[in-house]
Amino acid sequence: MSAPTSSQVMEKLREVLDPELGVSIVDLGLVYGVDVEKGEARVRMTFTTPACPLLGYIVNDVESKVRELKGISSVQVQFVWEPRWTPERMSPAAKKQLGLQ
């Protein structure tokens, strides 16, 4: 069984929604990158603020969703604080959904 690609993991991450905004973490621009090697998925992501009260909830959801993919044996979430997240990282769809466009 072959592991999913980074693109497939990224697509799965679209199912992880920010619980306050109802927008995927991918469309919010919180995911900085995904690597998959030997069944291990490494997700590099940030949050709108380091003090995000939902950080644990979102990380658990990321791990849970990615583990649903066949061929993934473990998930590592790495926090990235530089470059800082800004609203410019959001997709046009997210901006429209949040009334910013």
Secondary structure, DSSP 8 states (H G I E B T S, - for coil): -----HHHHHHHHTT-B-TTT--BTTTTT-EEEEEEETTEEEEEE--SSTT-TTHHHHHHHHHHHHHTSTT--EEEEEE--SS---GGGS-HHHHHHTT--
